[in-house]
Each structure stands twice: as structure tokens, then as C-alpha cells.
Amino acid sequence: MIESQEDKHKFEILYEKYVNLMLKYANDILKDIHLAEDAVHESFVKIARSIEKIGDVDAKETKNFVMVVTRHTTLDVYRKRSKNWENEIS
């Protein structure tokens, strides 16, 4: 997925810098650490697909991008969980 050594290094730095923030954010929404970990993992997969578009890891735009991806992915997990829960009740 990530081909250049520079992008791999950038991804590693992104991971180290933002993983805890992303996990806290996802867990605040999902109230389930395991689902939050899944959402963060999926978020990093999405970020890896767009790694070449990311410039400075420390830029505010990068943090905003990472958090928007995390938010959307977490809400997708939340909706899927809610739908599955509703189906179990029916």
C-alpha cells in the first residue's frame, strides 16, 4: 500500500503522534475499547491510502485530516453496531 521509504517513515511518525488521540476520540464515541481499536485501525488503513497527499506531519491540516478520517470511520462503526443491535432485538 505504501511504496516509498519516505512515505513509510511519514506513516510511522503519524502513527506514533496521533494513535492515542485517535483511540481516545473513538472510545469517547463508541464506549468500547475494542471497537475503538478497530475504528482506529481502519482509520490508519484509510490514511495509508492517502499518505502521498500528506505533507508536514506536524501541520494543523494533517491533524485535522487524521481526526476527520477517525471521526467518519468511528461513526461508521457506531452505525454498523447500532444496526446489528437493532437486528438482534427484532
N, CA, C and O atoms as a GROMACS GRO file, in nm:
protein
  360
    1MET      N    1   0.082  -0.119   0.000
    1MET     CA    2   0.000   0.000   0.000
    1MET      C    3   0.087   0.126   0.000
    1MET      O    4   0.066   0.217  -0.080
    2ILE      N    5   0.185   0.131   0.089
    2ILE     CA    6   0.277   0.244   0.094
    2ILE      C    7   0.407   0.198   0.030
    2ILE      O    8   0.469   0.102   0.075
    3GLU      N    9   0.447   0.266  -0.075
    3GLU     CA   10   0.559   0.217  -0.154
    3GLU      C   11   0.693   0.281  -0.119
    3GLU      O   12   0.792   0.210  -0.105
    4SER      N   13   0.699   0.412  -0.106
    4SER     CA   14   0.828   0.476  -0.085
    4SER      C   15   0.870   0.471   0.061
    4SER      O   16   0.787   0.471   0.152
    5GLN      N   17   0.999   0.467   0.081
    5GLN     CA   18   1.054   0.464   0.217
    5GLN      C   19   1.018   0.592   0.291
    5GLN      O   20   0.992   0.589   0.412
    6GLU      N   21   1.016   0.702   0.221
    6GLU     CA   22   0.980   0.831   0.282
    6GLU      C   23   0.836   0.829   0.335
    6GLU      O   24   0.808   0.876   0.445
    7ASP      N   25   0.745   0.774   0.254
    7ASP     CA   26   0.605   0.765   0.298
    7ASP      C   27   0.588   0.666   0.413
    7ASP      O   28   0.505   0.688   0.501
    8LYS      N   29   0.665   0.558   0.412
    8LYS     CA   30   0.660   0.463   0.524
    8LYS      C   31   0.703   0.532   0.653
    8LYS      O   32   0.642   0.513   0.758
    9HIS      N   33   0.809   0.610   0.644
    9HIS     CA   34   0.858   0.682   0.762
    9HIS      C   35   0.754   0.785   0.808
    9HIS      O   36   0.730   0.800   0.928
   10LYS      N   37   0.695   0.854   0.714
   10LYS     CA   38   0.591   0.953   0.746
   10LYS      C   39   0.473   0.885   0.816
   10LYS      O   40   0.419   0.938   0.913
   11PHE      N   41   0.434   0.768   0.767
   11PHE     CA   42   0.324   0.693   0.827
   11PHE      C   43   0.358   0.651   0.971
   11PHE      O   44   0.273   0.660   1.060
   12GLU      N   45   0.479   0.605   0.992
   12GLU     CA   46   0.522   0.566   1.127
   12GLU      C   47   0.516   0.684   1.222
   12GLU      O   48   0.472   0.669   1.337
   13ILE      N   49   0.560   0.799   1.177
   13ILE     CA   50   0.556   0.919   1.261
   13ILE      C   51   0.411   0.959   1.289
   13ILE      O   52   0.376   0.994   1.402
   14LEU      N   53   0.326   0.953   1.186
   14LEU     CA   54   0.183   0.982   1.206
   14LEU      C   55   0.124   0.889   1.311
   14LEU      O   56   0.050   0.933   1.399
   15TYR      N   57   0.155   0.763   1.300
   15TYR     CA   58   0.102   0.665   1.394
   15TYR      C   59   0.145   0.700   1.537
   15TYR      O   60   0.061   0.709   1.627
   16GLU      N   61   0.273   0.719   1.556
   16GLU     CA   62   0.325   0.749   1.690
   16GLU      C   63   0.266   0.878   1.746
   16GLU      O   64   0.239   0.887   1.866
   17LYS      N   65   0.247   0.976   1.661
   17LYS     CA   66   0.199   1.107   1.705
   17LYS      C   67   0.050   1.107   1.738
   17LYS      O   68   0.009   1.173   1.834
   18TYR      N   69  -0.031   1.036   1.662
   18TYR     CA   70  -0.176   1.052   1.672
   18TYR      C   71  -0.254   0.931   1.724
   18TYR      O   72  -0.373   0.945   1.751
   19VAL      N   73  -0.194   0.815   1.738
   19VAL     CA   74  -0.270   0.695   1.773
   19VAL      C   75  -0.345   0.711   1.905
   19VAL      O   76  -0.461   0.670   1.914
   20ASN      N   77  -0.283   0.768   2.006
   20ASN     CA   78  -0.351   0.780   2.136
   20ASN      C   79  -0.467   0.878   2.130
   20ASN      O   80  -0.572   0.853   2.189
   21LEU      N   81  -0.450   0.988   2.060
   21LEU     CA   82  -0.557   1.086   2.042
   21LEU      C   83  -0.674   1.024   1.966
   21LEU      O   84  -0.790   1.043   2.003
   22MET      N   85  -0.643   0.950   1.861
   22MET     CA   86  -0.747   0.885   1.782
   22MET      C   87  -0.821   0.780   1.865
   22MET      O   88  -0.944   0.770   1.856
   23LEU      N   89  -0.748   0.704   1.943
   23LEU     CA   90  -0.809   0.600   2.026
   23LEU      C   91  -0.900   0.661   2.132
   23LEU      O   92  -1.010   0.610   2.155
   24LYS      N   93  -0.857   0.768   2.195
   24LYS     CA   94  -0.940   0.834   2.294
   24LYS      C   95  -1.068   0.888   2.230
   24LYS      O   96  -1.177   0.872   2.284
   25TYR      N   97  -1.053   0.950   2.114
   25TYR     CA   98  -1.168   1.007   2.044
   25TYR      C   99  -1.268   0.896   2.006
   25TYR      O  100  -1.388   0.910   2.030
   26ALA      N  101  -1.219   0.790   1.948
   26ALA     CA  102  -1.306   0.679   1.906
   26ALA      C  103  -1.373   0.614   2.027
   26ALA      O  104  -1.490   0.580   2.021
   27ASN      N  105  -1.300   0.598   2.135
   27ASN     CA  106  -1.356   0.536   2.255
   27ASN      C  107  -1.461   0.626   2.320
   27ASN      O  108  -1.558   0.577   2.377
   28ASP      N  109  -1.442   0.757   2.313
   28ASP     CA  110  -1.541   0.850   2.367
   28ASP      C  111  -1.675   0.835   2.295
   28ASP      O  112  -1.781   0.851   2.355
   29ILE      N  113  -1.670   0.804   2.167
   29ILE     CA  114  -1.793   0.787   2.089
   29ILE      C  115  -1.851   0.647   2.108
   29ILE      O  116  -1.971   0.632   2.132
   30LEU      N  117  -1.767   0.546   2.098
   30LEU     CA  118  -1.813   0.408   2.096
   30LEU      C  119  -1.833   0.347   2.235
   30LEU      O  120  -1.912   0.253   2.251
   31LYS      N  121  -1.764   0.398   2.333
   31LYS     CA  122  -1.772   0.346   2.471
   31LYS      C  123  -1.735   0.197   2.477
   31LYS      O  124  -1.788   0.122   2.559
   32ASP      N  125  -1.645   0.157   2.389
   32ASP     CA  126  -1.598   0.019   2.383
   32ASP      C  127  -1.457   0.020   2.326
   32ASP      O  128  -1.438   0.049   2.207
   33ILE      N  129  -1.359  -0.011   2.409
   33ILE     CA  130  -1.220   0.000   2.368
   33ILE      C  131  -1.186  -0.090   2.249
   33ILE      O  132  -1.104  -0.053   2.165
   34HIS      N  133  -1.248  -0.206   2.242
   34HIS     CA  134  -1.218  -0.299   2.131
   34HIS      C  135  -1.272  -0.244   1.999
   34HIS      O  136  -1.204  -0.251   1.897
   35LEU      N  137  -1.393  -0.191   2.002
   35LEU     CA  138  -1.447  -0.128   1.881
   35LEU      C  139  -1.367  -0.004   1.844
   35LEU      O  140  -1.346   0.024   1.726
   36ALA      N  141  -1.322   0.070   1.944
   36ALA     CA  142  -1.241   0.189   1.919
   36ALA      C  143  -1.109   0.150   1.852
   36ALA      O  144  -1.064   0.217   1.759
   37GLU      N  145  -1.048   0.044   1.899
   37GLU     CA  146  -0.924  -0.004   1.837
   37GLU      C  147  -0.948  -0.044   1.691
   37GLU      O  148  -0.865  -0.015   1.605
   38ASP      N  149  -1.060  -0.109   1.664
   38ASP     CA  150  -1.095  -0.146   1.526
   38ASP      C  151  -1.113  -0.021   1.440
   38ASP      O  152  -1.066  -0.016   1.327
   39ALA      N  153  -1.181   0.080   1.495
   39ALA     CA  154  -1.204   0.203   1.420
   39ALA      C  155  -1.073   0.275   1.390
   39ALA      O  156  -1.054   0.328   1.281
   40VAL      N  157  -0.983   0.278   1.486
   40VAL     CA  158  -0.853   0.343   1.466
   40VAL      C  159  -0.771   0.266   1.364
   40VAL      O  160  -0.704   0.326   1.280
   41HIS      N  161  -0.774   0.134   1.372
   41HIS     CA  162  -0.702   0.053   1.273
   41HIS      C  163  -0.754   0.083   1.132
   41HIS      O  164  -0.675   0.106   1.039
   42GLU      N  165  -0.885   0.083   1.116
   42GLU     CA  166  -0.943   0.112   0.985
   42GLU      C  167  -0.910   0.254   0.941
   42GLU      O  168  -0.888   0.279   0.822
   43SER      N  169  -0.905   0.347   1.035
   43SER     CA  170  -0.867   0.484   1.002
   43SER      C  171  -0.725   0.489   0.947
   43SER      O  172  -0.698   0.561   0.850
   44PHE      N  173  -0.635   0.415   1.008
   44PHE     CA  174  -0.497   0.414   0.959
   44PHE      C  175  -0.486   0.348   0.821
   44PHE      O  176  -0.401   0.387   0.741
   45VAL      N  177  -0.570   0.252   0.792
   45VAL     CA  178  -0.572   0.194   0.658
   45VAL      C  179  -0.611   0.302   0.557
   45VAL      O  180  -0.550   0.314   0.451
   46LYS      N  181  -0.713   0.379   0.591
   46LYS     CA  182  -0.758   0.487   0.502
   46LYS      C  183  -0.650   0.594   0.487
   46LYS      O  184  -0.627   0.645   0.378
   47ILE      N  185  -0.585   0.627   0.597
   47ILE     CA  186  -0.478   0.728   0.592
   47ILE      C  187  -0.363   0.677   0.505
   47ILE      O  188  -0.305   0.754   0.428
   48ALA      N  189  -0.330   0.549   0.517
   48ALA     CA  190  -0.221   0.492   0.436
   48ALA      C  191  -0.250   0.505   0.287
   48ALA      O  192  -0.160   0.527   0.207
   49ARG      N  193  -0.377   0.492   0.252
   49ARG     CA  194  -0.415   0.505   0.110
   49ARG      C  195  -0.394   0.647   0.057
   49ARG      O  196  -0.382   0.667  -0.064
   50SER      N  197  -0.389   0.744   0.147
   50SER     CA  198  -0.374   0.884   0.108
   50SER      C  199  -0.244   0.945   0.156
   50SER      O  200  -0.230   1.067   0.160
   51ILE      N  201  -0.149   0.863   0.194
   51ILE     CA  202  -0.027   0.912   0.257
   51ILE      C  203   0.051   1.010   0.169
   51ILE      O  204   0.115   1.102   0.220
   52GLU      N  205   0.045   0.992   0.038
   52GLU     CA  206   0.121   1.081  -0.051
   52GLU      C  207   0.063   1.223  -0.053
   52GLU      O  208   0.131   1.316  -0.095
   53LYS      N  209  -0.060   1.240  -0.008
   53LYS     CA  210  -0.124   1.372  -0.004
   53LYS      C  211  -0.089   1.448   0.124
   53LYS      O  212  -0.117   1.568   0.134
   54ILE      N  213  -0.030   1.380   0.220
   54ILE     CA  214   0.002   1.443   0.348
   54ILE      C  215   0.141   1.503   0.341
   54ILE      O  216   0.237   1.438   0.300
   55GLY      N  217   0.149   1.630   0.380
   55GLY     CA  218   0.277   1.700   0.381
   55GLY      C  219   0.343   1.689   0.517
   55GLY      O  220   0.389   1.582   0.556
   56ASP      N  221   0.347   1.799   0.587
   56ASP     CA  222   0.410   1.808   0.718
   56ASP      C  223   0.325   1.735   0.822
   56ASP      O  224   0.208   1.768   0.840
   57VAL      N  225   0.383   1.639   0.889
   57VAL     CA  226   0.312   1.559   0.989
   57VAL      C  227   0.264   1.646   1.104
   57VAL      O  228   0.159   1.619   1.164
   58ASP      N  229   0.338   1.750   1.136
   58ASP     CA  230   0.305   1.837   1.248
   58ASP      C  231   0.210   1.950   1.212
   58ASP      O  232   0.172   2.029   1.299
   59ALA      N  233   0.171   1.960   1.086
   59ALA     CA  234   0.084   2.069   1.043
   59ALA      C  235  -0.057   2.051   1.098
   59ALA      O  236  -0.104   1.939   1.117
   60LYS      N  237  -0.122   2.162   1.124
   60LYS     CA  238  -0.260   2.159   1.173
   60LYS      C  239  -0.351   2.089   1.073
   60LYS      O  240  -0.444   2.018   1.113
   61GLU      N  241  -0.326   2.107   0.944
   61GLU     CA  242  -0.406   2.043   0.840
   61GLU      C  243  -0.396   1.890   0.848
   61GLU      O  244  -0.493   1.819   0.826
   62THR      N  245  -0.277   1.841   0.881
   62THR     CA  246  -0.258   1.697   0.894
   62THR      C  247  -0.337   1.643   1.012
   62THR      O  248  -0.405   1.541   1.001
   63LYS      N  249  -0.328   1.712   1.125
   63LYS     CA  250  -0.404   1.669   1.242
   63LYS      C  251  -0.553   1.671   1.211
   63LYS      O  252  -0.625   1.578   1.247
   64ASN      N  253  -0.600   1.776   1.146
   64ASN     CA  254  -0.742   1.786   1.109
   64ASN      C  255  -0.782   1.670   1.018
   64ASN      O  256  -0.888   1.610   1.037
   65PHE      N  257  -0.699   1.639   0.920
   65PHE     CA  258  -0.727   1.530   0.828
   65PHE      C  259  -0.736   1.398   0.904
   65PHE      O  260  -0.830   1.321   0.883
   66VAL      N  261  -0.641   1.371   0.990
   66VAL     CA  262  -0.638   1.247   1.068
   66VAL      C  263  -0.764   1.237   1.154
   66VAL      O  264  -0.824   1.130   1.162
   67MET      N  265  -0.804   1.346   1.216
   67MET     CA  266  -0.920   1.342   1.305
   67MET      C  267  -1.051   1.331   1.226
   67MET      O  268  -1.146   1.268   1.274
   68VAL      N  269  -1.059   1.390   1.109
   68VAL     CA  270  -1.179   1.375   1.026
   68VAL      C  271  -1.193   1.230   0.980
   68VAL      O  272  -1.302   1.174   0.984
   69VAL      N  273  -1.084   1.170   0.937
   69VAL     CA  274  -1.088   1.029   0.897
   69VAL      C  275  -1.131   0.943   1.016
   69VAL      O  276  -1.213   0.853   1.001
   70THR      N  277  -1.075   0.970   1.132
   70THR     CA  278  -1.111   0.895   1.252
   70THR      C  279  -1.259   0.914   1.286
   70THR      O  280  -1.328   0.817   1.319
   71ARG      N  281  -1.306   1.036   1.278
   71ARG     CA  282  -1.448   1.064   1.309
   71ARG      C  283  -1.540   0.987   1.215
   71ARG      O  284  -1.633   0.920   1.261
   72HIS      N  285  -1.515   0.996   1.086
   72HIS     CA  286  -1.601   0.928   0.989
   72HIS      C  287  -1.597   0.776   1.007
   72HIS      O  288  -1.701   0.710   1.001
   73THR      N  289  -1.479   0.723   1.028
   73THR     CA  290  -1.466   0.579   1.045
   73THR      C  291  -1.534   0.533   1.173
   73THR      O  292  -1.602   0.430   1.175
   74THR      N  293  -1.516   0.608   1.280
   74THR     CA  294  -1.578   0.574   1.408
   74THR      C  295  -1.730   0.579   1.397
   74THR      O  296  -1.798   0.492   1.450
   75LEU      N  297  -1.782   0.679   1.330
   75LEU     CA  298  -1.927   0.688   1.314
   75LEU      C  299  -1.980   0.574   1.227
   75LEU      O  300  -2.091   0.526   1.250
   76ASP      N  301  -1.903   0.531   1.129
   76ASP     CA  302  -1.942   0.414   1.050
   76ASP      C  303  -1.951   0.290   1.139
   76ASP      O  304  -2.046   0.213   1.128
   77VAL      N  305  -1.853   0.271   1.226
   77VAL     CA  306  -1.854   0.157   1.319
   77VAL      C  307  -1.975   0.168   1.412
   77VAL      O  308  -2.042   0.069   1.439
   78TYR      N  309  -2.001   0.288   1.461
   78TYR     CA  310  -2.114   0.310   1.551
   78TYR      C  311  -2.246   0.274   1.483
   78TYR      O  312  -2.331   0.206   1.540
   79ARG      N  313  -2.262   0.321   1.359
   79ARG     CA  314  -2.386   0.291   1.285
   79ARG      C  315  -2.401   0.142   1.260
   79ARG      O  316  -2.510   0.087   1.274
   80LYS      N  317  -2.294   0.076   1.223
   80LYS     CA  318  -2.299  -0.069   1.200
   80LYS      C  319  -2.335  -0.143   1.328
   80LYS      O  320  -2.414  -0.237   1.326
   81ARG      N  321  -2.276  -0.099   1.439
   81ARG     CA  322  -2.305  -0.163   1.567
   81ARG      C  323  -2.452  -0.141   1.605
   81ARG      O  324  -2.518  -0.234   1.651
   82SER      N  325  -2.502  -0.020   1.584
   82SER     CA  326  -2.642   0.010   1.616
   82SER      C  327  -2.737  -0.072   1.530
   82SER      O  328  -2.838  -0.122   1.579
   83LYS      N  329  -2.703  -0.084   1.403
   83LYS     CA  330  -2.788  -0.162   1.312
   83LYS      C  331  -2.788  -0.309   1.352
   83LYS      O  332  -2.893  -0.373   1.352
   84ASN      N  333  -2.672  -0.363   1.385
   84ASN     CA  334  -2.663  -0.502   1.428
   84ASN      C  335  -2.740  -0.525   1.557
   84ASN      O  336  -2.806  -0.628   1.574
   85TRP      N  337  -2.732  -0.429   1.648
   85TRP     CA  338  -2.804  -0.440   1.775
   85TRP      C  339  -2.955  -0.439   1.752
   85TRP      O  340  -3.028  -0.516   1.814
   86GLU      N  341  -3.002  -0.352   1.661
   86GLU     CA  342  -3.143  -0.346   1.629
   86GLU      C  343  -3.191  -0.478   1.566
   86GLU      O  344  -3.301  -0.524   1.595
   87ASN      N  345  -3.109  -0.536   1.480
   87ASN     CA  346  -3.144  -0.663   1.416
   87ASN      C  347  -3.152  -0.777   1.517
   87ASN      O  348  -3.233  -0.867   1.501
   88GLU      N  349  -3.068  -0.773   1.621
   88GLU     CA  350  -3.072  -0.878   1.724
   88GLU      C  351  -3.199  -0.869   1.807
   88GLU      O  352  -3.250  -0.972   1.853
   89ILE      N  353  -3.250  -0.749   1.826
   89ILE     CA  354  -3.371  -0.731   1.905
   89ILE      C  355  -3.494  -0.777   1.827
   89ILE      O  356  -3.588  -0.833   1.884
   90SER      N  357  -3.494  -0.753   1.698
   90SER     CA  358  -3.611  -0.784   1.614
   90SER      C  359  -3.637  -0.931   1.602
   90SER      O  360  -3.731  -0.972   1.535
   0.00000   0.00000   0.00000
